[in-house]
Amino acid sequence: MKKLYRSLAALSALALLTAGCGGSGGADPGNVDPQGKIEPRAISWLLSRPADGAVITTMEKLADEYAADHPGFKLNLITTPDRPSYIQKYETLAAANKLPELFDTDATPFAQKLAEQGRMMDAEKLLKDLGLYDDYRPSALAYQRFDDGSLYMIPFEYGAEVFWYNKALFAKAGIDVPTSLDDFPAMCKALRSAGVTPIAIDGADQWPLERWIAYQPFRTDGPEYVKALKSADAKFSDPAGQKAAQWLSDLGSSQCFEEGFSSVGYTDAENLFTTGKAAVYNMGTWELGALATDALDPSIRDDVDFFTLPTVDGSATQPNEYVAPSGIGMAVNAKTYDPLVRDFLQFALTRYPDEYAASGALGPTSTEPKIPANATPLYEKAVSTANDAGEETIMPWDTQLDPTTNTMLQQELTLLVQGNISADEFVSKMDATLEQNAPKYFK
């Protein structure tokens, strides 16, 4: 079923990218302050977020407050939590020129085409006109930008992805925190020798493993490598790609991940770490509630710490630059943008930072989250680390590559780490897939 969703989404994307799909939205994406009367009505937000998550609960509260002063207003949430289903719905509606007033999207090539067609409001101009732009974390905005630096999505979340680790298990194996990515294979071998599973990973969902292929190129070549790779202006067989492939192969041969990792889901991977069975867990600060409060098992609570993405010799990026995602962004439909949409966004986006911070979550602005009463010292340390993140960030490759190449990458990565194919075979297969699909997707 997931393959069907991907195929349908890819066809919708290709149709829009090649045919233009209805042309522009019929409005000026730069006219962020349209004149006219504010006439309350129901507006809709097409989104893919947890229904009980802080983003939705906060925005629902703010929408209700706005409606109390604007009778007739209502924010309808069109929710599709399953990401493949969401992408299919989003791209199909875009192809039919029927997107609602607000809709979620990553900074994908598909979304950039919508922006180029004038179908999304200029988010940078909007935030500046509302006097809110300077309140946002530069890295949170950087995550939403297209390759040309333009900004058409508004972030509602923020998190730094780190390597949570168990200090007691590291001590048992007689090792220190790795200072280079190249130290990981040796780290894994030492942990295995001590009878410890080195790294817990959610292999079933595929995107966590795809993070790992991005690490070496980001350190050796910076964010420019994947920008060139996705349009086939670079290759997997280039030095950055070759090194990444060999590194993933070495991680596999060093038994870095749990046995049967490809079928292990998110919850089970986390449980391996929180029960002290795995030494490392690569996940974001959105896990603070589980890993940095008294919700964590007392038997390992004092042993948990974290480190950020190590560098390499001659690293092109700084130690405080790594994956710092601000989640899927919200775009504003230029076709339906009017004084009401602007007025609601001004109200909601102005109030959002304080309301969201009250939940204890890191937000996309400089507003500090409320540290829960049951937090461990690690909670505040993580918040401080996230605040120090640099401007360059790793863009997840699943939001950058064309759908066909991305699907192939996820499949081949698993085979590579399992030792079913060699690094050279991986590179050859991926270059052939990229060459066949990227040019027609990005033309």
TORKOL-4160 file (C-alpha; in steps of 0.2 Angstrom, whole numbers, padded with zeros to 4 digits, m for minus):
443
<pt num="1" X="0000" Y="0000" Z="0000"/>
<pt num="2" X="0014" Y="0012" Z="0004"/>
<pt num="3" X="0022" Y="0009" Z="m0013"/>
<pt num="4" X="0005" Y="0013" Z="m0021"/>
<pt num="5" X="0004" Y="0029" Z="m0011"/>
<pt num="6" X="0022" Y="0034" Z="m0017"/>
<pt num="7" X="0018" Y="0030" Z="m0035"/>
<pt num="8" X="0002" Y="0040" Z="m0035"/>
<pt num="9" X="0011" Y="0055" Z="m0026"/>
<pt num="10" X="0025" Y="0054" Z="m0039"/>
<pt num="11" X="0013" Y="0054" Z="m0054"/>
<pt num="12" X="0005" Y="0070" Z="m0046"/>
<pt num="13" X="0021" Y="0078" Z="m0043"/>
<pt num="14" X="0027" Y="0074" Z="m0061"/>
<pt num="15" X="0011" Y="0081" Z="m0068"/>
<pt num="16" X="0013" Y="0097" Z="m0059"/>
<pt num="17" X="0032" Y="0099" Z="m0063"/>
<pt num="18" X="0030" Y="0095" Z="m0081"/>
<pt num="19" X="0013" Y="0103" Z="m0085"/>
<pt num="20" X="0012" Y="0118" Z="m0074"/>
<pt num="21" X="m0004" Y="0112" Z="m0066"/>
<pt num="22" X="m0016" Y="0127" Z="m0068"/>
<pt num="23" X="m0003" Y="0141" Z="m0068"/>
<pt num="24" X="m0001" Y="0154" Z="m0054"/>
<pt num="25" X="m0013" Y="0156" Z="m0040"/>
<pt num="26" X="m0021" Y="0172" Z="m0047"/>
<pt num="27" X="m0013" Y="0183" Z="m0033"/>
<pt num="28" X="0003" Y="0192" Z="m0029"/>
<pt num="29" X="0013" Y="0181" Z="m0017"/>
<pt num="30" X="0022" Y="0197" Z="m0011"/>
<pt num="31" X="0006" Y="0207" Z="m0007"/>
<pt num="32" X="0006" Y="0201" Z="0011"/>
<pt num="33" X="m0005" Y="0216" Z="0017"/>
<pt num="34" X="m0020" Y="0216" Z="0006"/>
<pt num="35" X="m0033" Y="0230" Z="0009"/>
<pt num="36" X="m0051" Y="0227" Z="0012"/>
<pt num="37" X="m0064" Y="0222" Z="0025"/>
<pt num="38" X="m0060" Y="0207" Z="0037"/>
<pt num="39" X="m0075" Y="0196" Z="0034"/>
<pt num="40" X="m0075" Y="0180" Z="0045"/>
<pt num="41" X="m0078" Y="0163" Z="0037"/>
<pt num="42" X="m0072" Y="0146" Z="0039"/>
<pt num="43" X="m0054" Y="0142" Z="0033"/>
<pt num="44" X="m0045" Y="0126" Z="0032"/>
<pt num="45" X="m0028" Y="0119" Z="0036"/>
<pt num="46" X="m0022" Y="0103" Z="0027"/>
<pt num="47" X="m0009" Y="0096" Z="0039"/>
<pt num="48" X="0000" Y="0080" Z="0044"/>
<pt num="49" X="0004" Y="0081" Z="0063"/>
<pt num="50" X="m0001" Y="0071" Z="0078"/>
<pt num="51" X="m0019" Y="0076" Z="0083"/>
<pt num="52" X="m0014" Y="0077" Z="0101"/>
<pt num="53" X="0003" Y="0086" Z="0098"/>
<pt num="54" X="0007" Y="0103" Z="0105"/>
<pt num="55" X="0006" Y="0111" Z="0088"/>
<pt num="56" X="m0012" Y="0106" Z="0084"/>
<pt num="57" X="m0018" Y="0109" Z="0102"/>
<pt num="58" X="m0010" Y="0126" Z="0103"/>
<pt num="59" X="m0017" Y="0132" Z="0086"/>
<pt num="60" X="m0035" Y="0125" Z="0090"/>
<pt num="61" X="m0035" Y="0135" Z="0106"/>
<pt num="62" X="m0029" Y="0151" Z="0097"/>
<pt num="63" X="m0042" Y="0148" Z="0083"/>
<pt num="64" X="m0056" Y="0147" Z="0096"/>
<pt num="65" X="m0050" Y="0163" Z="0105"/>
<pt num="66" X="m0050" Y="0172" Z="0088"/>
<pt num="67" X="m0067" Y="0165" Z="0083"/>
<pt num="68" X="m0074" Y="0172" Z="0100"/>
<pt num="69" X="m0070" Y="0190" Z="0093"/>
<pt num="70" X="m0074" Y="0186" Z="0075"/>
<pt num="71" X="m0091" Y="0177" Z="0074"/>
<pt num="72" X="m0092" Y="0166" Z="0059"/>
<pt num="73" X="m0073" Y="0161" Z="0059"/>
<pt num="74" X="m0068" Y="0143" Z="0061"/>
<pt num="75" X="m0052" Y="0134" Z="0057"/>
<pt num="76" X="m0055" Y="0117" Z="0050"/>
<pt num="77" X="m0041" Y="0105" Z="0052"/>
<pt num="78" X="m0040" Y="0092" Z="0038"/>
<pt num="79" X="m0029" Y="0080" Z="0046"/>
<pt num="80" X="m0020" Y="0065" Z="0038"/>
<pt num="81" X="m0007" Y="0058" Z="0051"/>
<pt num="82" X="0000" Y="0045" Z="0039"/>
<pt num="83" X="0014" Y="0054" Z="0029"/>
<pt num="84" X="0012" Y="0044" Z="0012"/>
<pt num="85" X="m0007" Y="0047" Z="0012"/>
<pt num="86" X="m0004" Y="0065" Z="0016"/>
<pt num="87" X="0008" Y="0067" Z="0002"/>
<pt num="88" X="m0004" Y="0059" Z="m0010"/>
<pt num="89" X="m0018" Y="0071" Z="m0004"/>
<pt num="90" X="m0008" Y="0086" Z="m0004"/>
<pt num="91" X="0000" Y="0084" Z="m0022"/>
<pt num="92" X="m0017" Y="0078" Z="m0029"/>
<pt num="93" X="m0026" Y="0094" Z="m0023"/>
<pt num="94" X="m0011" Y="0105" Z="m0029"/>
<pt num="95" X="m0013" Y="0096" Z="m0046"/>
<pt num="96" X="m0031" Y="0101" Z="m0046"/>
<pt num="97" X="m0028" Y="0119" Z="m0040"/>
<pt num="98" X="m0039" Y="0115" Z="m0025"/>
<pt num="99" X="m0027" Y="0117" Z="m0010"/>
<pt num="100" X="m0035" Y="0126" Z="0005"/>
<pt num="101" X="m0030" Y="0142" Z="0013"/>
<pt num="102" X="m0016" Y="0134" Z="0023"/>
<pt num="103" X="m0007" Y="0118" Z="0020"/>
<pt num="104" X="0008" Y="0108" Z="0026"/>
<pt num="105" X="0024" Y="0105" Z="0016"/>
<pt num="106" X="0042" Y="0102" Z="0017"/>
<pt num="107" X="0054" Y="0112" Z="0007"/>
<pt num="108" X="0053" Y="0099" Z="m0007"/>
<pt num="109" X="0056" Y="0101" Z="m0026"/>
<pt num="110" X="0037" Y="0100" Z="m0028"/>
<pt num="111" X="0034" Y="0114" Z="m0016"/>
<pt num="112" X="0047" Y="0125" Z="m0024"/>
<pt num="113" X="0038" Y="0123" Z="m0041"/>
<pt num="114" X="0022" Y="0129" Z="m0032"/>
<pt num="115" X="0031" Y="0144" Z="m0026"/>
<pt num="116" X="0038" Y="0147" Z="m0043"/>
<pt num="117" X="0021" Y="0147" Z="m0050"/>
<pt num="118" X="0015" Y="0160" Z="m0038"/>
<pt num="119" X="0004" Y="0149" Z="m0028"/>
<pt num="120" X="0012" Y="0151" Z="m0011"/>
<pt num="121" X="0013" Y="0168" Z="m0001"/>
<pt num="122" X="0031" Y="0174" Z="0002"/>
<pt num="123" X="0033" Y="0169" Z="0021"/>
<pt num="124" X="0048" Y="0180" Z="0024"/>
<pt num="125" X="0039" Y="0195" Z="0018"/>
<pt num="126" X="0024" Y="0190" Z="0028"/>
<pt num="127" X="0034" Y="0187" Z="0044"/>
<pt num="128" X="0043" Y="0204" Z="0042"/>
<pt num="129" X="0027" Y="0213" Z="0039"/>
<pt num="130" X="0020" Y="0206" Z="0054"/>
<pt num="131" X="0035" Y="0211" Z="0064"/>
<pt num="132" X="0039" Y="0193" Z="0069"/>
<pt num="133" X="0053" Y="0188" Z="0058"/>
<pt num="134" X="0067" Y="0192" Z="0070"/>
<pt num="135" X="0059" Y="0182" Z="0083"/>
<pt num="136" X="0063" Y="0166" Z="0074"/>
<pt num="137" X="0078" Y="0155" Z="0076"/>
<pt num="138" X="0089" Y="0157" Z="0060"/>
<pt num="139" X="0091" Y="0138" Z="0060"/>
<pt num="140" X="0072" Y="0135" Z="0061"/>
<pt num="141" X="0070" Y="0146" Z="0046"/>
<pt num="142" X="0085" Y="0139" Z="0037"/>
<pt num="143" X="0076" Y="0122" Z="0038"/>
<pt num="144" X="0061" Y="0129" Z="0028"/>
<pt num="145" X="0071" Y="0138" Z="0014"/>
<pt num="146" X="0073" Y="0132" Z="m0003"/>
<pt num="147" X="0090" Y="0131" Z="m0011"/>
<pt num="148" X="0089" Y="0148" Z="m0017"/>
<pt num="149" X="0087" Y="0155" Z="0000"/>
<pt num="150" X="0068" Y="0160" Z="m0002"/>
<pt num="151" X="0056" Y="0156" Z="0012"/>
<pt num="152" X="0038" Y="0151" Z="0009"/>
<pt num="153" X="0034" Y="0140" Z="0024"/>
<pt num="154" X="0032" Y="0145" Z="0042"/>
<pt num="155" X="0039" Y="0133" Z="0055"/>
<pt num="156" X="0029" Y="0128" Z="0071"/>
<pt num="157" X="0042" Y="0117" Z="0079"/>
<pt num="158" X="0060" Y="0115" Z="0082"/>
<pt num="159" X="0072" Y="0102" Z="0088"/>
<pt num="160" X="0090" Y="0097" Z="0088"/>
<pt num="161" X="0094" Y="0079" Z="0084"/>
<pt num="162" X="0107" Y="0072" Z="0095"/>
<pt num="163" X="0115" Y="0056" Z="0100"/>
<pt num="164" X="0108" Y="0051" Z="0117"/>
<pt num="165" X="0120" Y="0038" Z="0125"/>
<pt num="166" X="0121" Y="0028" Z="0141"/>
<pt num="167" X="0137" Y="0033" Z="0151"/>
<pt num="168" X="0137" Y="0017" Z="0161"/>
<pt num="169" X="0137" Y="0006" Z="0145"/>
<pt num="170" X="0151" Y="0017" Z="0138"/>
<pt num="171" X="0161" Y="0015" Z="0154"/>
<pt num="172" X="0158" Y="m0004" Z="0153"/>
<pt num="173" X="0165" Y="m0004" Z="0136"/>
<pt num="174" X="0180" Y="0007" Z="0141"/>
<pt num="175" X="0176" Y="0020" Z="0128"/>
<pt num="176" X="0173" Y="0039" Z="0127"/>
<pt num="177" X="0161" Y="0049" Z="0117"/>
<pt num="178" X="0167" Y="0048" Z="0098"/>
<pt num="179" X="0175" Y="0064" Z="0093"/>
<pt num="180" X="0174" Y="0060" Z="0074"/>
<pt num="181" X="0161" Y="0051" Z="0064"/>
<pt num="182" X="0175" Y="0040" Z="0058"/>
<pt num="183" X="0176" Y="0033" Z="0076"/>
<pt num="184" X="0159" Y="0025" Z="0076"/>
<pt num="185" X="0164" Y="0008" Z="0069"/>
<pt num="186" X="0177" Y="0006" Z="0083"/>
<pt num="187" X="0164" Y="0012" Z="0096"/>
<pt num="188" X="0152" Y="m0001" Z="0090"/>
<pt num="189" X="0165" Y="m0015" Z="0091"/>
<pt num="190" X="0170" Y="m0011" Z="0108"/>
<pt num="191" X="0152" Y="m0010" Z="0114"/>
<pt num="192" X="0148" Y="m0027" Z="0105"/>
<pt num="193" X="0163" Y="m0035" Z="0114"/>
<pt num="194" X="0156" Y="m0029" Z="0131"/>
<pt num="195" X="0139" Y="m0037" Z="0127"/>
<pt num="196" X="0130" Y="m0021" Z="0123"/>
<pt num="197" X="0119" Y="m0017" Z="0108"/>
<pt num="198" X="0128" Y="m0001" Z="0101"/>
<pt num="199" X="0114" Y="0009" Z="0093"/>
<pt num="200" X="0095" Y="0007" Z="0093"/>
<pt num="201" X="0087" Y="0013" Z="0077"/>
<pt num="202" X="0070" Y="0013" Z="0070"/>
<pt num="203" X="0074" Y="0004" Z="0054"/>
<pt num="204" X="0056" Y="0000" Z="0049"/>
<pt num="205" X="0052" Y="0018" Z="0045"/>
<pt num="206" X="0067" Y="0020" Z="0035"/>
<pt num="207" X="0070" Y="0039" Z="0037"/>
<pt num="208" X="0081" Y="0037" Z="0053"/>
<pt num="209" X="0093" Y="0026" Z="0043"/>
<pt num="210" X="0093" Y="0039" Z="0029"/>
<pt num="211" X="0099" Y="0052" Z="0041"/>
<pt num="212" X="0115" Y="0042" Z="0043"/>
<pt num="213" X="0119" Y="0043" Z="0024"/>
<pt num="214" X="0118" Y="0062" Z="0025"/>
<pt num="215" X="0131" Y="0064" Z="0040"/>
<pt num="216" X="0147" Y="0061" Z="0031"/>
<pt num="217" X="0144" Y="0072" Z="0016"/>
<pt num="218" X="0137" Y="0086" Z="0027"/>
<pt num="219" X="0154" Y="0086" Z="0036"/>
<pt num="220" X="0165" Y="0084" Z="0021"/>
<pt num="221" X="0156" Y="0095" Z="0009"/>
<pt num="222" X="0143" Y="0104" Z="0018"/>
<pt num="223" X="0125" Y="0106" Z="0012"/>
<pt num="224" X="0130" Y="0109" Z="m0006"/>
<pt num="225" X="0133" Y="0091" Z="m0010"/>
<pt num="226" X="0115" Y="0085" Z="m0008"/>
<pt num="227" X="0109" Y="0101" Z="m0017"/>
<pt num="228" X="0119" Y="0096" Z="m0032"/>
<pt num="229" X="0116" Y="0077" Z="m0030"/>
<pt num="230" X="0097" Y="0078" Z="m0031"/>
<pt num="231" X="0098" Y="0086" Z="m0049"/>
<pt num="232" X="0111" Y="0074" Z="m0054"/>
<pt num="233" X="0124" Y="0088" Z="m0054"/>
<pt num="234" X="0134" Y="0077" Z="m0042"/>
<pt num="235" X="0135" Y="0058" Z="m0040"/>
<pt num="236" X="0135" Y="0045" Z="m0027"/>
<pt num="237" X="0151" Y="0040" Z="m0034"/>
<pt num="238" X="0159" Y="0057" Z="m0030"/>
<pt num="239" X="0171" Y="0056" Z="m0015"/>
<pt num="240" X="0158" Y="0062" Z="m0003"/>
<pt num="241" X="0146" Y="0049" Z="m0008"/>
<pt num="242" X="0159" Y="0035" Z="m0009"/>
<pt num="243" X="0164" Y="0039" Z="0009"/>
<pt num="244" X="0147" Y="0039" Z="0015"/>
<pt num="245" X="0143" Y="0023" Z="0007"/>
<pt num="246" X="0159" Y="0015" Z="0014"/>
<pt num="247" X="0155" Y="0022" Z="0031"/>
<pt num="248" X="0138" Y="0014" Z="0031"/>
<pt num="249" X="0145" Y="m0002" Z="0026"/>
<pt num="250" X="0157" Y="m0001" Z="0040"/>
<pt num="251" X="0144" Y="0002" Z="0052"/>
<pt num="252" X="0135" Y="m0013" Z="0046"/>
<pt num="253" X="0150" Y="m0025" Z="0047"/>
<pt num="254" X="0154" Y="m0018" Z="0064"/>
<pt num="255" X="0136" Y="m0023" Z="0070"/>
<pt num="256" X="0132" Y="m0005" Z="0075"/>
<pt num="257" X="0113" Y="m0008" Z="0075"/>
<pt num="258" X="0102" Y="m0020" Z="0084"/>
<pt num="259" X="0099" Y="m0037" Z="0076"/>
<pt num="260" X="0084" Y="m0037" Z="0064"/>
<pt num="261" X="0085" Y="m0018" Z="0064"/>
<pt num="262" X="0075" Y="m0016" Z="0048"/>
<pt num="263" X="0059" Y="m0022" Z="0056"/>
<pt num="264" X="0061" Y="m0013" Z="0072"/>
<pt num="265" X="0049" Y="0002" Z="0074"/>
<pt num="266" X="0050" Y="0018" Z="0083"/>
<pt num="267" X="0043" Y="0013" Z="0100"/>
<pt num="268" X="0053" Y="m0003" Z="0101"/>
<pt num="269" X="0069" Y="0006" Z="0096"/>
<pt num="270" X="0067" Y="0019" Z="0110"/>
<pt num="271" X="0063" Y="0005" Z="0122"/>
<pt num="272" X="0080" Y="m0003" Z="0118"/>
<pt num="273" X="0088" Y="0013" Z="0124"/>
<pt num="274" X="0077" Y="0017" Z="0139"/>
<pt num="275" X="0078" Y="0000" Z="0146"/>
<pt num="276" X="0097" Y="0000" Z="0146"/>
<pt num="277" X="0099" Y="m0013" Z="0132"/>
<pt num="278" X="0107" Y="m0001" Z="0119"/>
<pt num="279" X="0120" Y="0012" Z="0122"/>
<pt num="280" X="0116" Y="0025" Z="0109"/>
<pt num="281" X="0099" Y="0032" Z="0102"/>
<pt num="282" X="0100" Y="0045" Z="0088"/>
<pt num="283" X="0084" Y="0056" Z="0090"/>
<pt num="284" X="0079" Y="0073" Z="0093"/>
<pt num="285" X="0075" Y="0084" Z="0107"/>
<pt num="286" X="0056" Y="0081" Z="0105"/>
<pt num="287" X="0060" Y="0066" Z="0116"/>
<pt num="288" X="0064" Y="0077" Z="0131"/>
<pt num="289" X="0048" Y="0072" Z="0140"/>
<pt num="290" X="0054" Y="0053" Z="0139"/>
<pt num="291" X="0072" Y="0055" Z="0141"/>
<pt num="292" X="0075" Y="0070" Z="0152"/>
<pt num="293" X="0061" Y="0069" Z="0165"/>
<pt num="294" X="0057" Y="0057" Z="0179"/>
<pt num="295" X="0047" Y="0047" Z="0166"/>
<pt num="296" X="0063" Y="0039" Z="0162"/>
<pt num="297" X="0067" Y="0023" Z="0172"/>
<pt num="298" X="0076" Y="0027" Z="0188"/>
<pt num="299" X="0089" Y="0013" Z="0185"/>
<pt num="300" X="0096" Y="0022" Z="0170"/>
<pt num="301" X="0090" Y="0040" Z="0173"/>
<pt num="302" X="0107" Y="0047" Z="0179"/>
<pt num="303" X="0117" Y="0038" Z="0166"/>
<pt num="304" X="0109" Y="0046" Z="0151"/>
<pt num="305" X="0117" Y="0060" Z="0142"/>
<pt num="306" X="0119" Y="0066" Z="0124"/>
<pt num="307" X="0132" Y="0072" Z="0111"/>
<pt num="308" X="0130" Y="0081" Z="0095"/>
<pt num="309" X="0135" Y="0076" Z="0078"/>
<pt num="310" X="0154" Y="0073" Z="0078"/>
<pt num="311" X="0165" Y="0082" Z="0064"/>
<pt num="312" X="0178" Y="0074" Z="0053"/>
<pt num="313" X="0196" Y="0079" Z="0049"/>
<pt num="314" X="0194" Y="0095" Z="0038"/>
<pt num="315" X="0176" Y="0097" Z="0041"/>
<pt num="316" X="0167" Y="0109" Z="0030"/>
<pt num="317" X="0154" Y="0113" Z="0044"/>
<pt num="318" X="0155" Y="0118" Z="0062"/>
<pt num="319" X="0153" Y="0107" Z="0077"/>
<pt num="320" X="0136" Y="0116" Z="0081"/>
<pt num="321" X="0129" Y="0113" Z="0064"/>
<pt num="322" X="0119" Y="0097" Z="0062"/>
<pt num="323" X="0101" Y="0091" Z="0060"/>
<pt num="324" X="0091" Y="0105" Z="0068"/>
<pt num="325" X="0074" Y="0103" Z="0060"/>
<pt num="326" X="0059" Y="0114" Z="0062"/>
<pt num="327" X="0047" Y="0101" Z="0056"/>
<pt num="328" X="0035" Y="0101" Z="0042"/>
<pt num="329" X="0031" Y="0119" Z="0038"/>
<pt num="330" X="0015" Y="0128" Z="0034"/>
<pt num="331" X="0012" Y="0137" Z="0018"/>
<pt num="332" X="m0001" Y="0150" Z="0014"/>
<pt num="333" X="m0011" Y="0148" Z="m0002"/>
<pt num="334" X="m0009" Y="0164" Z="m0013"/>
<pt num="335" X="m0026" Y="0161" Z="m0022"/>
<pt num="336" X="m0036" Y="0162" Z="m0006"/>
<pt num="337" X="m0025" Y="0174" Z="0004"/>
<pt num="338" X="m0036" Y="0189" Z="0010"/>
<pt num="339" X="m0037" Y="0202" Z="0025"/>
<pt num="340" X="m0045" Y="0188" Z="0035"/>
<pt num="341" X="m0031" Y="0175" Z="0033"/>
<pt num="342" X="m0018" Y="0189" Z="0036"/>
<pt num="343" X="m0027" Y="0195" Z="0052"/>
<pt num="344" X="m0029" Y="0177" Z="0059"/>
<pt num="345" X="m0011" Y="0173" Z="0056"/>
<pt num="346" X="m0006" Y="0189" Z="0064"/>
<pt num="347" X="m0016" Y="0185" Z="0079"/>
<pt num="348" X="m0011" Y="0166" Z="0080"/>
<pt num="349" X="0008" Y="0168" Z="0076"/>
<pt num="350" X="0010" Y="0182" Z="0088"/>
<pt num="351" X="0002" Y="0172" Z="0102"/>
<pt num="352" X="0009" Y="0155" Z="0097"/>
<pt num="353" X="0027" Y="0156" Z="0105"/>
<pt num="354" X="0021" Y="0159" Z="0123"/>
<pt num="355" X="0007" Y="0146" Z="0121"/>
<pt num="356" X="0018" Y="0133" Z="0113"/>
<pt num="357" X="0032" Y="0136" Z="0126"/>
<pt num="358" X="0020" Y="0133" Z="0140"/>
<pt num="359" X="0020" Y="0114" Z="0135"/>
<pt num="360" X="0038" Y="0113" Z="0138"/>
<pt num="361" X="0042" Y="0110" Z="0120"/>
<pt num="362" X="0056" Y="0119" Z="0110"/>
<pt num="363" X="0048" Y="0131" Z="0098"/>
<pt num="364" X="0054" Y="0139" Z="0082"/>
<pt num="365" X="0056" Y="0156" Z="0090"/>
<pt num="366" X="0068" Y="0162" Z="0104"/>
<pt num="367" X="0054" Y="0160" Z="0117"/>
<pt num="368" X="0061" Y="0149" Z="0130"/>
<pt num="369" X="0051" Y="0133" Z="0134"/>
<pt num="370" X="0044" Y="0131" Z="0152"/>
<pt num="371" X="0055" Y="0118" Z="0160"/>
<pt num="372" X="0044" Y="0105" Z="0168"/>
<pt num="373" X="0044" Y="0102" Z="0186"/>
<pt num="374" X="0049" Y="0084" Z="0184"/>
<pt num="375" X="0064" Y="0088" Z="0172"/>
<pt num="376" X="0081" Y="0081" Z="0175"/>
<pt num="377" X="0096" Y="0093" Z="0173"/>
<pt num="378" X="0098" Y="0086" Z="0155"/>
<pt num="379" X="0082" Y="0095" Z="0150"/>
<pt num="380" X="0090" Y="0112" Z="0152"/>
<pt num="381" X="0106" Y="0106" Z="0144"/>
<pt num="382" X="0097" Y="0101" Z="0129"/>
<pt num="383" X="0088" Y="0117" Z="0127"/>
<pt num="384" X="0104" Y="0126" Z="0129"/>
<pt num="385" X="0112" Y="0115" Z="0116"/>
<pt num="386" X="0098" Y="0118" Z="0104"/>
<pt num="387" X="0099" Y="0137" Z="0107"/>
<pt num="388" X="0117" Y="0136" Z="0101"/>
<pt num="389" X="0114" Y="0128" Z="0085"/>
<pt num="390" X="0122" Y="0136" Z="0070"/>
<pt num="391" X="0114" Y="0142" Z="0054"/>
<pt num="392" X="0119" Y="0127" Z="0042"/>
<pt num="393" X="0108" Y="0112" Z="0045"/>
<pt num="394" X="0107" Y="0095" Z="0037"/>
<pt num="395" X="0092" Y="0094" Z="0026"/>
<pt num="396" X="0084" Y="0076" Z="0027"/>
<pt num="397" X="0087" Y="0068" Z="0010"/>
<pt num="398" X="0070" Y="0061" Z="0009"/>
<pt num="399" X="0064" Y="0080" Z="0007"/>
<pt num="400" X="0077" Y="0083" Z="m0007"/>
<pt num="401" X="0078" Y="0068" Z="m0019"/>
<pt num="402" X="0065" Y="0064" Z="m0032"/>
<pt num="403" X="0053" Y="0051" Z="m0026"/>
<pt num="404" X="0059" Y="0037" Z="m0036"/>
<pt num="405" X="0078" Y="0039" Z="m0031"/>
<pt num="406" X="0073" Y="0042" Z="m0013"/>
<pt num="407" X="0063" Y="0025" Z="m0013"/>
<pt num="408" X="0078" Y="0016" Z="m0020"/>
<pt num="409" X="0090" Y="0024" Z="m0008"/>
<pt num="410" X="0080" Y="0018" Z="0007"/>
<pt num="411" X="0079" Y="0001" Z="0000"/>
<pt num="412" X="0097" Y="0000" Z="m0004"/>
<pt num="413" X="0103" Y="0008" Z="0012"/>
<pt num="414" X="0095" Y="m0007" Z="0022"/>
<pt num="415" X="0104" Y="m0019" Z="0010"/>
<pt num="416" X="0120" Y="m0010" Z="0012"/>
<pt num="417" X="0120" Y="m0010" Z="0031"/>
<pt num="418" X="0114" Y="m0028" Z="0031"/>
<pt num="419" X="0129" Y="m0033" Z="0021"/>
<pt num="420" X="0119" Y="m0039" Z="0006"/>
<pt num="421" X="0128" Y="m0027" Z="m0006"/>
<pt num="422" X="0145" Y="m0019" Z="m0006"/>
<pt num="423" X="0148" Y="0000" Z="m0005"/>
<pt num="424" X="0153" Y="m0001" Z="m0024"/>
<pt num="425" X="0137" Y="m0010" Z="m0028"/>
<pt num="426" X="0127" Y="0003" Z="m0019"/>
<pt num="427" X="0135" Y="0018" Z="m0027"/>
<pt num="428" X="0133" Y="0010" Z="m0044"/>
<pt num="429" X="0114" Y="0006" Z="m0042"/>
<pt num="430" X="0111" Y="0023" Z="m0034"/>
<pt num="431" X="0120" Y="0033" Z="m0048"/>
<pt num="432" X="0110" Y="0023" Z="m0061"/>
<pt num="433" X="0093" Y="0027" Z="m0053"/>
<pt num="434" X="0098" Y="0045" Z="m0050"/>
<pt num="435" X="0103" Y="0048" Z="m0068"/>
<pt num="436" X="0087" Y="0040" Z="m0075"/>
<pt num="437" X="0075" Y="0050" Z="m0063"/>
<pt num="438" X="0082" Y="0066" Z="m0057"/>
<pt num="439" X="0084" Y="0075" Z="m0074"/>
<pt num="440" X="0066" Y="0073" Z="m0079"/>
<pt num="441" X="0060" Y="0077" Z="m0061"/>
<pt num="442" X="0070" Y="0093" Z="m0060"/>
<pt num="443" X="0069" Y="0100" Z="m0078"/>
